[in-house]
């Protein structure tokens, strides 16, 4: 099966007063129809800039996508003009954001926002677009969709707003959905509902999903394949089971060891008073990256080579890639 | 041994005012009659979703907001009825660490002065003495003494939270309310701060009220846990029992909703439907009944009391 989304060598920089900030460097991945690829990492690792780059939503200036291609069904989004790109957003690739309140227009009803977007892409009458909006709201399991379509975003709860945003993103059946921390602002019971919903819709429409998250639990539950980013670069990539059962990069190994887990009191894995494993230090600012591997000042295994050269991103095991000299 | 903190039937109602005359048209029952106790050296985890009242509990216990009714005893002294002046000496014994280290530190004051301020307020007037104490506190929380001259923006999120913790420790309190202290931090930094809190507890016999929505963190750090839903405690027991054999349907649903970092596990438990209702007009009877898959006729009319179903295990559910 040919992948729906193929990203290769994506590089995005920002020209700032403090110099050039390389937010995303040489990032490549591909996603098949109906599958979820998770991009994980901590704040400042470049995962959100990667998402915005896919949509070509990087403000320019100060930002600039300096290299790379983003192909959907063979067509490179980086090569099309802005008018074409505007058409492709929504019908080919759509995005949902962490905070629905900032992504929805507070002055328009939910129904109006969805139907406006449908009318832009498809030659539908106002009434038909309206019907589609209600149908989509029903699809994302919003109770009383007719009434809800006449409501404004502030009248809805956080979970409902996130559903409405998903309805809007999927209204034109895009091939690719980019979800940037879609459940981070939500309570845990609502998060579970939204993740289930995205999964169901994805199976139904065959959407390829790029899920950006810092929550390793969410990754384990939803993703088929995982890309780990650190300081703007990919440091590890593998199928989800391999990442969790046999992480290779010291950063990912440290991350997995540092999270407390529900169920440890039942005697699973750890004794209750055991200290959590720490990753020492902090994520470096992108304009002050260390020489060599960006992780080397926090890495217990680093040696002279790590402090001099950036390790290549290469296969270490079948279908398991990492950028580290020590594995 | 008497518990260090004893909270009995604590209530906090916020009036809703409307119209030109700002008449009270209703009340938000943010905290609706809750009781708990915390022993010396113990951590009580308080979990619940947004709007359940957990933050209000933390602040009312410290009297940062005035309770509507109920009593809060700190080491035997009831602080609920005290005047501000009477309360001041007791404030030394109880401190708070806030969630957001970016808004809880004054950006125009040097970190050393932030940590030293409680000392000044509570009568340590000699500059040398304060400096020495602040230096000691910085070392205790894992910061370098040179960083005392830095402003908050020069610290990372985790370091700022260390500054907040140092400030809370300045007066040698016995009790600290930690309100979502690691929620704003990156995963790799969370572990550093959790370990620090646990080390401090062991060395200084601190008691924590640890407020969080993150069940994994609560399970790791707490000795006992109280689960809140819409202003009431629905389950209250030691952590092993709570996480291994939850008895309240809400606790069960909450645990089932947590995504586990293990792709091999398959879900067997049910998901809970619906949103948390508005605390302005909570459902009658058991607040959880509209979302509860076990609900019966009785649950819709009669609010269940929190009662002991096994030694040290309290549950508010008709069906247990």
Boltz contact constraints between the chains, C-beta under 6 A:
constraints:
  - contact:
      token1: [A, 42]
      token2: [B, 186]
      max_distance: 6.0
  - contact:
      token1: [A, 43]
      token2: [B, 186]
      max_distance: 6.0
  - contact:
      token1: [A, 157]
      token2: [B, 275]
      max_distance: 6.0
  - contact:
      token1: [A, 159]
      token2: [B, 275]
      max_distance: 6.0
  - contact:
      token1: [A, 187]
      token2: [B, 49]
      max_distance: 6.0
  - contact:
      token1: [A, 187]
      token2: [B, 50]
      max_distance: 6.0
  - contact:
      token1: [A, 188]
      token2: [B, 257]
      max_distance: 6.0
  - contact:
      token1: [A, 188]
      token2: [B, 258]
      max_distance: 6.0
  - contact:
      token1: [A, 189]
      token2: [B, 257]
      max_distance: 6.0
  - contact:
      token1: [A, 189]
      token2: [B, 272]
      max_distance: 6.0
  - contact:
      token1: [A, 192]
      token2: [B, 257]
      max_distance: 6.0
  - contact:
      token1: [A, 192]
      token2: [B, 271]
      max_distance: 6.0
  - contact:
      token1: [A, 216]
      token2: [B, 261]
      max_distance: 6.0
  - contact:
      token1: [A, 217]
      token2: [B, 259]
      max_distance: 6.0
  - contact:
      token1: [A, 217]
      token2: [B, 260]
      max_distance: 6.0
  - contact:
      token1: [A, 217]
      token2: [B, 261]
      max_distance: 6.0
  - contact:
      token1: [A, 218]
      token2: [B, 259]
      max_distance: 6.0
  - contact:
      token1: [A, 220]
      token2: [B, 261]
      max_distance: 6.0
  - contact:
      token1: [A, 220]
      token2: [B, 262]
      max_distance: 6.0
  - contact:
      token1: [A, 220]
      token2: [B, 263]
      max_distance: 6.0
  - contact:
      token1: [A, 221]
      token2: [B, 259]
      max_distance: 6.0
  - contact:
      token1: [A, 240]
      token2: [B, 263]
      max_distance: 6.0
  - contact:
      token1: [A, 241]
      token2: [B, 263]
      max_distance: 6.0
  - contact:
      token1: [A, 244]
      token2: [B, 263]
      max_distance: 6.0
  - contact:
      token1: [A, 255]
      token2: [B, 187]
      max_distance: 6.0
  - contact:
      token1: [A, 255]
      token2: [B, 188]
      max_distance: 6.0
  - contact:
      token1: [A, 258]
      token2: [B, 188]
      max_distance: 6.0
  - contact:
      token1: [A, 258]
      token2: [B, 191]
      max_distance: 6.0
  - contact:
      token1: [A, 260]
      token2: [B, 216]
      max_distance: 6.0
  - contact:
      token1: [A, 260]
      token2: [B, 217]
      max_distance: 6.0
  - contact:
      token1: [A, 260]
      token2: [B, 220]
      max_distance: 6.0
  - contact:
      token1: [A, 261]
      token2: [B, 216]
      max_distance: 6.0
  - contact:
      token1: [A, 262]
      token2: [B, 215]
      max_distance: 6.0
  - contact:
      token1: [A, 262]
      token2: [B, 216]
      max_distance: 6.0
  - contact:
      token1: [A, 262]
      token2: [B, 219]
      max_distance: 6.0
  - contact:
      token1: [A, 262]
      token2: [B, 258]
      max_distance: 6.0
  - contact:
      token1: [A, 265]
      token2: [B, 219]
      max_distance: 6.0
  - contact:
      token1: [A, 265]
      token2: [B, 239]
      max_distance: 6.0
  - contact:
      token1: [A, 265]
      token2: [B, 240]
      max_distance: 6.0
  - contact:
      token1: [A, 265]
      token2: [B, 243]
      max_distance: 6.0
  - contact:
      token1: [A, 266]
      token2: [B, 244]
      max_distance: 6.0
  - contact:
      token1: [A, 275]
      token2: [B, 195]
      max_distance: 6.0
  - contact:
      token1: [A, 276]
      token2: [B, 191]
      max_distance: 6.0
  - contact:
      token1: [A, 276]
      token2: [B, 194]
      max_distance: 6.0
  - contact:
      token1: [A, 276]
      token2: [B, 195]
      max_distance: 6.0
  - contact:
      token1: [A, 278]
      token2: [B, 191]
      max_distance: 6.0
  - contact:
      token1: [A, 278]
      token2: [B, 192]
      max_distance: 6.0
  - contact:
      token1: [A, 279]
      token2: [B, 188]
      max_distance: 6.0
  - contact:
      token1: [A, 282]
      token2: [B, 156]
      max_distance: 6.0
